[in-house]
Amino acid sequence: MSGNNLGEWAVLSQYAGWFVGLSLTGLAISALLLPNLIIGLPEDYFTGRHRHHPAAEKHPVLHWLLMLVQNIFGFVLVAAGVAMLILPGQGILTLLAGLMIMNYPGKFALERQLVRQPRILRLLNRWRTRHGCKPFLPPLAAPHQQPSNPRNKGK
């Protein structure tokens, strides 16, 4: 090996150290963040058709500022999760944490679809009851699965 190759390896090993450090940081953040997100949600979080944001009605500027910070933080976690798919760390967990934090079209429908799966709802509710929270109420059925109203049959 020439001296030039040794210099390149030193630089690469320095970057590898940074990536490992970022991976471990992402792991710690996602391990702390996900349980707190699940516990912090209200029990009826998945029952409505749309989310209601009371903070937006009271302080719209503060709401937009918090939403911007939330989306930036979520994007950083998504980027770190993608990087951790090839680097050491919990890539999928960090990626999911970032996606849970961010706001994007169709997110609430995707969350409700996931929670309609009995195994996932049981897992989330087991976690919540273990930490002293009421279990989630099951989400409403999807529009094509809703029972028809017998009063409307003749109309």
Sequence and secondary structure as in RCSB ss.txt:
>XXXX:A:sequence
MSGNNLGEWAVLSQYAGWFVGLSLTGLAISALLLPNLIIGLPEDYFTGRHRHHPAAEKHPVLHWLLMLVQNIFGF
VLVAAGVAMLILPGQGILTLLAGLMIMNYPGKFALERQLVRQPRILRLLNRWRTRHGCKPFLPPLAAPHQQPSNP
RNKGK
>XXXX:A:secstr
  HHHHHHHHHHHHHHHHHHHHHHHHHHHHHHHHHHHHHHS TTTTTSSS   HHHHH HHHHHHHHHHHHHHHH
HHHHHHHHHTTSSS HHHHHHHHHHHS  TTHHHHHHHHHTSHHHHHHHHHHHHHTT          GGGS   G
GGTT 
